[in-house]
C-alpha cells in the first residue's frame, strides 16, 4: 500500500572532486587497481550519483566487490536506465540509483530483511537482537536446527546491510538505524514492486487509519503514534507482522485479533497505559513472537495457553505485572527466548517451570534475593540457558555476594545491582585475580542504591566492559582501590584496565573520592558524566589517555573548576572536552 511520500527531499550534494574522492574511498584502492580501466569507469559511476553523498557511499560499497571492467560497465548501464523510473516529485538522482545497492545484496533473503527494517519509524533506534528475532519470527531466515545458528545468520545479514551502508550502527553497536533517505528508498521499493506493507508516514494518528484492501496486507507498522483504542475488527487474513509499539494504547477490544490467523510477530511494547490484554489474543494461533515489554499489563490471561507456536516472549520492564497463571509459561512448549528482566513477577515461577521448557535457550531475569539466586545456580537447566541480562534487585537477605558465582554465565552482557541496601561487599578473592577476564561478554554494568558498598573492585574481572553507570550509592568511595589495582598490575592479568570502556556515568555519589588512583589509557573512551560527586577531585587521565578520541566530559561547572589534573598538559588536553551539565 502506498505510503505518503509526496514531499520533496532536499539533499546537499558534493562538488565533483569531493564526490569522486568519497566514492573511491568506499570502493577501496584494491578494487580500483584491479584493472587499468576501472579508474575511468569509477568516474562515470560517481558521476551518475550526481554528488548525492548517500548514493556515493552505498553504491561505492556495492562496487567494492566488482573487480572487472565488464561489471563496472554493466553498473553504469543500470544506473543510467534507472532515471526512467523515478518517483514523481523526488528527483531522478534519488531512489532508483540508491536501489542499485539494494539490487547488489546477495539474495532475496537479504533484500527481504532490509525491507523489513522500513517498518520502524524514521530515525528509530532498532535493538539489533530484537530485529533478528523478528526476522526469525517472520520466517525470513533459513530453517535452522537451533536458535544459535539462526541468530548467527541474522547477525551475518545485519552486518552485510551495515557494510552496504543500508543500516548504520548506533549506541555502541547495540542498535541499528536506517538513514531517513534509505528508509524512504526502501518504502519506495515496497510501493513500486507491490510488496503488501502498510506504513503511515508524516501523520499523527489517534485511531486506526482506513485502508481499502486490509486483506492484502502482510506487514503493518503503526509504531510511534498516539493511538489509544483499538475497537474495530480488521480483516487481515494475510497479516504476518503487526507493530503497535510506542502508542498511547489503553484498550484493545476482545475481537480485534479475530481475523489475523497468519500473524506471527506482534509488538505491543512501550504502551504503559495498556493494563489488560484482550482474551481474543488466544486466536493468534500462528503467533511465534510476542513483545509486551514496557507495557502496563497487570496479568497474563490464561487464554494465552493456546499460543502453541510461541517461541519468543518479552516481558521486560512490565513493572505492574502481578500475576502469571500457573503452568502458563511451561505450556509454551516451543519457547526459545524468555525475557523477564525487571518484570514485576518474581523469578520463582520461571525457575519452577523452566525445567519443562525443552527448547528454552535465551533468558533475561531479575533475582530479588540471594537465596533464589543460589537456587537457580544449582539448576542444570538454568546454566544450559544463555543468560544475556541479569539484575540483582532488593537483595536484603545478604551482606556479601561472591561475584565469581556468576562466572559461568559466559554470554552475560548486562549486569545490574539495584537497591541492594544491605550489601556491603561484592567479593573477588585475591587468589582469583590471575583469572581476570571471567566475564568476557560483559559490556554493561549498572549499580544503583547499593548504600553499603564502598568500592566496585570486582569490575576488574570484566575486561571488555563498555558502559559503567553508578547512581545513588551513598557510601561508595572508590571504584578500583589502590590495593586491588596493585594486585592486578602485579599479576599482569589485566594491565589494560578499562581498555574497552566507552561510557562512564557517576551520579549522586557523595563520598566518591577516586575512580582509580592511577591514570589509565582508556583508548575507547567517549563520555564521562559526573554529577553531584563533590569529593571527586581527580579523574584517571593523563595527556596520553583517550588518544585520538573525541571525549566529552559532562558535569557541573563548579565541580570542573575544582578538578585536579596530573599536569598542565593533561588539563589543556581535556579542556575542550568539558560540557556543562544542563538541568
N, C-alpha and C positions, 0 to 999 in steps of 0.2 A: 504494500500500500504506500502511496506517495507521501513522504514526509514533506512538511512545509519548508521549502528551500528557496523561496523567491528572492531573498535579499542577496545583493551582490556582495562579494567578499573582497576586501581591499588588502592587497599584499604588497609590501615594499619589495621591489626587485633589485638585483645587483647589477652593476656595470659588467660588461662582457669579460673584462680581465679578471675581476674578482670572482665572477661566476665560474669561469673555466678553472681557476685555481681551486675553488671549493669542490667542483666536480672531480677533478683529478685526484684531490686528496682522498675522496671517498672511494674512487676506483682503486687506487693504490699503485705504486710505482712498478710492482712486479707485473701486473697485467698490462700496464701502459708500455712496458718494454718487451712484451712477448713477440711483437711483430712491428716492423718499422712503419706500417700503415696505420697502426692503431691510434697514434697521437693525433693524426689529422682527422680520423673518424671520430675521436673523442671530442674534438672541437665542434663537429657537426651535431653530435648528440647533445652537447652542452648548449648549443645554440637553440635547439628545439625546446629546451627547458625554459627559454625566454627569461632568464635571470631569476626565476622563482626558486628561492632557497630550498624549500621543501622538496621540490621536484629534482633539483640538483643533487640533494642528499640521497633521496630514496632511489632515484634512477642510477645514481653513481654507485650505490651499494649493490643494486641489481646487476650492474655491468662488471662488477669486480670479478665475477667468475667467468666472464666471456673472454676467451683467450685467442680467438681467431678473427681476422678481418670480416669473414662472412657473417659471423654472429653480430658484429657491430653494424654491418650494412643492413642486416635484417632489422635490427633495432631502430635504425634511422627511418627505414621504410614504415615500420609500425607506428612510430611517433608522428610521422608526417600525415599518415592516414587518420590518426586519432582526432585531428582537429575537425573532421567532418561530422563527428557525433557528439558535439558539445552540448552541455546543458544550457538552455537559453538563460541569458542574464548573468552568467558566471564568467564567461571569457574563455577563449579557445585554449589558453595555455594552462588550464586548471585540471579538472578531474581526469579527462581522458589520458593525459600524459602521466599523471600520478598512477593511473591504473596499470601502467606498464610494470611497476614494481609488484603490484598485486598479481599480474599475469606471470611474473617470473618466480613466484613461490613454487616450491617443489611439486605440489599436487593439490587436488581438490580438498583434501583434509585440512591442509594448512590454510587454504583460502576460506573454508567454512569457519575455522577457528578465528580467523581475522575478522570476518564479517560479524561474528557473534559479539565481538568487543564493542561494536557500534550500538548495542543495546544499552550500554551505560551512558549516563548523561555527559554532556560536554565537560571536559577537564575533570571528570570524576576519577578519584584515585581508586583503582581496582586492585583489591588484595590478590596477589598472584595465585596463592593456593586456592582461594575461593573461586577464581576464574577457572582454574584447571579442573576443580571438582564439578563446576557447571558443565564444562566440556564433556567430562566423563558421564554426568547425569543425562546429558542430551544424546549420548552415543556418538559423539563426533570423533572419538579416538578409536584406535583398533581394539578388537576384543583381546583382553589380557587375562592370564590365569590368576594374577594377583594385583592388588591395588598399587603396590610399589612400582610395578612395571608400567602401569597406566599413568601414574603420576610422573614417572621419569619421561615418558613420551610427551606428556603435557609440558613439562619444563623444556624439553628439546624444541617443541614447536614455539613456545613463548620466546625462547632465546633466538630462534630463527626470525621471528617477527621483529624482535628488537634489533638484530643485526641488519635487517632490511629497513630499519628506521620507520617501521609502521607502528611500532609501540615504543615507548621510552620508559626506562626505569626511573622511579622516584622514591623518595622516603627510604633511603638506604637499601634499595633493591627489594623491599618487601611488597611494594606496589608497582603497578604499571599504569600508564595512561595513554590515551590516544591524543595526538595533536588535533586541535579542533578542525583543521583543514583535512587531515587524514580521515577523521570521522565523517566529515561531510562527503568526502570522496567515497567512503565505504557505503554510506546511505544512498549515494547516487548510484553505485553499482547495484545495490539492493533493488532500487526502483527501475533502473534501466534493464535489468535482466530478470525482473519479475519474481524476485525472492519474496516470500509472503511474510514480511515483517510488518509490525505496526509500531511505529515510534513517532511520538508527537514532539515537534520542535518549536521553540520560540513562543510557547503559550504557557499560561498558568492555569492549570486545571483544578477545579474543586469537585468535579464529579466525572463519571466515566464519559469519554467522548463518544460520538456517534460514528459508526462505520457502516458502509454499505454491505460489505462482504466479510463479516466476522468468521464465517465458516471456512474461509480460505487461509486465515492467519495461522502461521506455525510458531511465530515468536512475537511476544508483545512486551514492550517496556513502557511502563508508566511510573518510572522512578523519579523522585525528586520534585513532586508537585505538591498540591495541598488537598488531595482527595481525602474526604472524611468518611463517606459512606459508600458501600458497595451494595446497592439494593435492587439491582436488575440482574436477571439471568442472561449471561452471554452464551450464545450458541456457537461454541468454538470446538468443533469435533476434531480438528487437526492441530490444536494448540499444544506445543511441546514445552515451551518456556514462558513463564509469566513473572515479570519483575514488577513488584508493587512496593519496593522499599523506599524509605525516606519520604513518606507522605504524612498526613495527619489522620490516618485511619482510626476510626472509633468502632464502626460497626460493619461486619460482613454478614450479609443475610445467609441463612442456612442453606438456601438452594443455589447460591452463587456459583459453586463449583460443579453443579449437576451435569452440565453439558461439556465437560472437558475431559473425556475419557483417555486422551493420549498425553495429558500433561505429565511431564517427567521432572521438571525443575520449577519450584515455586519459591520465590524470595519475598518474604514479608518483613524483612529486617528493618530496624530503625523506625518503628512505629510505636512509640512509648504510650500512646493513648489507646492502643488496641489491647483490651483487657481479656477478651474471650475469643476463642476460635470457634467457628461455626461447626456444628456436628456434621454438616454436609461435606466437610473436608474428607470424610470417610469414603466419598465417591471417587476420589482420585486414585483409582486402583493401579494406575501406571506410575505413580509418583516414586521417584528414586532419590530426589534431593529436596530437602525442606529446610529453609533457613528462617528461624524465628528469633535470631539474636537481636538484642536491643529492643525487644518488644515489652509491653506491659502485661502480658498474659499472666493470669493467676493460677491456672490449672491446665493440664493437657486433657482433652476429652478422651474418655475410654474408647470412643469410636475410632480413634487413630489406629487401633489394632488391626483394622482391615488393610492398612498400607503394607501389604506383604512384600512389596518390591523395594521398600525404603532401604537405601544404602548410606545416606548421609543425613544426619540430624544435627543442627546447630542451635543450641540453647544458651549460648554465651551471653552473659550480662542480662539475663532475664531476672532482674533483681526483685520482681514482685511474684515470681512463680512460687507457689506454696505447695502444690500437690501434683504428683505424677502417680497415676493409678498403679497398684501392684501388678507385676508381670507385663506391664505395657512395654517397657524397654526390651525385656527379654523376648517379647513377641515379635520384635523386628529381627527375624532370624537371619536376614541378609545384610544387616547393618555392618558397615565397614568403618565409618567415621562417626564419632560421637564427641561433640564439642560442648562442654559444660563449665568452662572457666567462668567464675563469678556468677554462676547460676545459683539462685537462692536455695534451691533444693539441695540438701546435703549429699555427700558422696556415698553414704551408706547404701542407698538404693542401687547405685551403679555397681558397687562392689558386690552386692548380693546377687545381682542379675547378670553381670558381665560374663560369668562362667558359662552361661547359656548362649552367648553371642559368639558362635563359631568363627565368624569372619571378621570380627572387630579387629581393626588394625591401627587406627589413629585415635588418640584420646587426648582431650584437654580437660583439666579438672581442678577443683579447689578443695583443699582439706582444711577443716576448721578445728582440728585437734591433733595433738601428737599421737594419740592412741590410734586414731583412724588411719593416719599416715603409716604408722607401724604395721597395722593390719594389712593395708594394701601392699606394703613392701614384701609381705610374706605370701602373696598370691602369685602363682605362676602366670596366670592369665594377664595380670596387671603388667608384669615385666615383659610379656610377649608383645604388648602393645607398643606402638611408637608414641611416647608421651612427649608432645610437642610444646605444650604450655602448662605450667603448674603454678598455682597460687596457694600459699600457706596463710590463712586468714584467721584472726581471732584465736591464735594459739594461747590459751590461758592455762593449760594444764602442764606446761613445761617451761623450765628456765633455761634449758640448753637444747641446741639442735646440732646433731652431727651431720654436717653437710655432705660428708662422703657417703652417707646412706643413700643419697640420690645419684651417686656417681655412675651407676649402671644405666641411667637414662641417657643413652648415647645420642638421642635425637632431640633432647630438650634444648629449645632455643629461647624460651622466655620463662623467667622465674620471678615471682613476686612474693614479698613478705609484707602483709598488711595487718595492722592493728594487733600485732603480737606483743601485747602490752607487758607481759611478764618475762619475755625472752631476753635474757641477759647476755647470752653467748651463742654465737654460731661457731662451732668448733672445727678446727682443722689442725690435726696433730702435726707436730714439728717433724716427726719421722716420715710424714707423708709428703713433705714439701718436694722431695725428689720426684714425686709423681704428679707435679704440677701439670695441668692440662687434662684432668679428668673430664671436664665439661667442654669438649671440643666444639660442640654445636651451639653452646650457649651464647646468644648475641644480645639479649636484653635482660637487665636486672632492675627491679623496681622495689624500693624499700619505703614504707610509709607508716608512721605512727608506731614505730617499734621503740618505745620510750626508754627502755633499759639498755639498749645496745650502745656500746662505747666505741666500737670500731667495725669495719667491714673487711677485715683481713682475708676472709675466705675467698674474696673475689680474685685473689691471685691465681686460683686454680681454674680460672676461665680465660684461657689465653686469647680467645677470639672475640671477647666482649666488644660490642659496638656502641651500645646505649646504656648509660648508667644514670638512673634517676633516683634521688633520695630526697624525701619530703617529710617534714614534721617529725623528726626523730630527736627528741629533746635532749638526750644525753650523749649523742654521738659527737666524739671529739676528733676523730681521725678516720680516714678510710684505710690507708695502709700505714701501720705503725713502723717506727724505726727498727724495732726488733725483727718484725716479720720481713721487712724489706731486706735486712741483713741476712736472714736465713735464705731468702730467695737468691740473693746475689751469691752467697757462699755456695749454694747447691748448683748454681749455673743452670737451674731448671727453667727459669723464665727470665732471662736478662732483659728482654724487651717487654717489660710490664706495660700494659695498656697499649700495645703496639697497633691494635686494630680499633681502638676507641675513637668514635666519631662525635658522640654527643655526651656531655656531662652536665646534668642539672642538679644543683644543690639548693634547696629551698626550705626556709624556716628551720634552720639548724643552729640554735642559739649558742651551743658550746663547741661548734666545729672550729678547730684551730688549724688542722693540717689535712691536706689531701694526700700528699706524700712528701716526706722531708727532703727528697732529692728531686732535682729536675729530671724530667723524662723526655724522650724523643717525640713521642705522640705523633707519628708520621701521618696518621689519617684524621687527625682532629679537625672538626668543622665548627663546633659550637660549644661554648661554656656559658652556662646561665647560673648566676649567683644571686640569690635574693634572701634577705633577712638572715645573713650569716655574718654578723657584726664582728665576730672574733677571728674570722678567716682573713688573714692579712697577706698570705703568700700563696701563689699558685705554683705548681710544679713545672715551671717553664724556665728555659734559658734561651739565649739567642739562637740556639740550634733546634729548638723544639718546633714541631709542626712546619718544618721546612717545605716550602712550595705550596702550602695550603692557605686558603683564604679563611682564616679563623675569625669567627665572630664571638666576642665576649660581651654578654649582656649582664647588666647589674645596675644597682643604684649609683648615682654619681658620687655621693658621699663615700660609699664603700670604695669606689675606684680610686678616689684621691688618696686613700689610706693604704693601698696595696704596696707591699714591699717587694722590690724586684731584685733578682740575682745580681744585676749590674745595670749600668746605664744603657748598654747596647740592647739588653733584653727589654727594657722599658720602651726604648724607641722602636724596637721591632714590633711590639704589640700595641703601641699607642693607637694606630689606625684601626685596630680590631674592635675597639670598645663602641658599644651602642647602649645608650642609657635605657634602663628599663622603664617602660611606659605603663602606668597603672590603668 
